[in-house]
């Protein structure tokens, strides 16, 4: 039995998310699994490093699957390019040790959120960033983000209501940069809760619009109450940028 690892890029605009669902075939996982069934004649379930929601994009999603096929890696990649829709691309195909698990072996992830901060909507980025007309105070956003660095209970920044799962995560860095009218927020952490990045982004946008003070981010964090934080930022601005593993960035 071979274990094959995929590094995947996709435009999430028209998909209902990564995870296969019973009521739709418009998920990234199902599109990939359908191709695998076609080329191997096996019912294969791929394991993603994590789920992305409807409308969320990926530049470096990682998944793996087990197969009895002796097809070469080059052939597998070729058939993916033929049969997958144009908005899903398999960037790399690698054979890895049998124990490799794309989700359990991941040690950190990077997410990117894009904002178009200008008077006019940019027609070329409208599907891939959120448009905010008002000027954002980036220094205040950076100060607010600073309170989130380190290991914390992020209950206030998730819509996951499970009481069994720990809400403790570690954020290594949040970098906020601007190039012309494009604002990017880069998150690096050991893991992220359901909707965590998008809720943090919405909270920081409130700070940038000066609707909230940077110090309020700390109060929200310590309050451990979802109602204290901002809304959930729209999905189209979010990208799963990279999944890191112990031996190398993508392995």
Secondary structure, DSSP 8 states (H G I E B T S, - for coil): -EEEEEEEEE-GGGSS-SS-BTTBS-SHHHHHHHHHHHHH-S----EESS---TT-EEEEEEEEEEE-----HHHHHHHHHHHS-TTEEEEEEEEE-TT--TTTTEEEEEEEEEEE-SSS--TTTTTTSEE--S---HHHHHHHHHTT-EEEE-GGG-----SSS--EEEEEEEEEEEETTEEEEEEEES---TTHHHHHHHHHHHHHTTSS-HHHHHHHHHHT-GGGS-----GGGEEEEEEEESSSTT-
